[in-house]
Amino acid sequence: MLAKTYAEYQSEGKTPEILFWVGCAGSFDARAQKVTRAICEILNHVGMEFAILGNEERCTGDPARRAGNEFLFQMTAMMNIETLNMYGVKKIVTACPHCFNILKNEYPELGGHYEVVHHTQLLQDLIHSGKLQLKGGGSFKGKRITYHDSCYLGRANEIYEAPRAVLEALDTDLTEMKRSRKNGLCCGAGGAQMWKEDEPGDKRINTERVEEALSTGTEVIAANCPFCITMLQDGLKAKEKNEQVMVYDLSEMILNNIQDS
């Protein structure tokens, strides 16, 4: 078993250290499920007690609010807050910057007050504290890698250093794109754009972003968001580069290079 639910912990009279908020993509999207598994395997490897909500987890309501359906957002958020508060959840980690942003910055106004961290921040802490030991060489050593700043982790929450510190620990050759950090370009999925048809234009945003990534001569595009991974992979397919350049979440890259204990 990769993860136990909060209800299972409660039945044992225990309280887990953190709640892993899986999110809709991490639960139902086949590509994002690989990231979910990677995070669970990493947390199990370091011996961190964590729980998921399982069937009690609902969408955070982020897509609804971004699309303008405030009623649906508040209804969904209140149900989540009721569940989280019932279990006395204090700390949440999530692999989705959209979930991270709304849980951290928008749930408090509805009574949901939690310490919320993104999984790249948690990975940085585990590596820095020595709890997570990486192989000296590693499969990404010396490889040219570029990193895509997701909007809700980057500009919205100004988290730029944690993911780069994780890449540094992998001993990669990080080559920044022209637009990075606070000037990073959206993958094209944010603001509920993931769920609507393209507007008229000459080029899709994800194609523009992938062209910028390819111009660095990268072998790997590192990402931290399920939406970004989907959009970047689609962009690579459009450029017929999906066999030459891979898109990985940082957790997958770390899992592939954990030193055996």
Secondary structure, 3 states (H helix, E strand, C coil): CCCEEHHHHHHCCCCCCEEEECHHHHHHCHHHHHHHHHHHHHHHHCCCCEEECHHHCCCCCHHHHHCCCHHHHHHHHHHHHHHHHHHCCCEEEECCHHHHHHHHHCCHHHCCCCEEEEHHHHHHHHHHCCCCCECCCCCCCCCEEEECCCCCCCCCCCCCHHHHHHHHHCCCEECCCCCCHHHCCCCCCCCCHHHCCCCCCCCCHHHHHHHHHHCCCCCEEEECCHHHHHHHHHHHHHCCCCCCCEEEEHHHHHHCCECCC
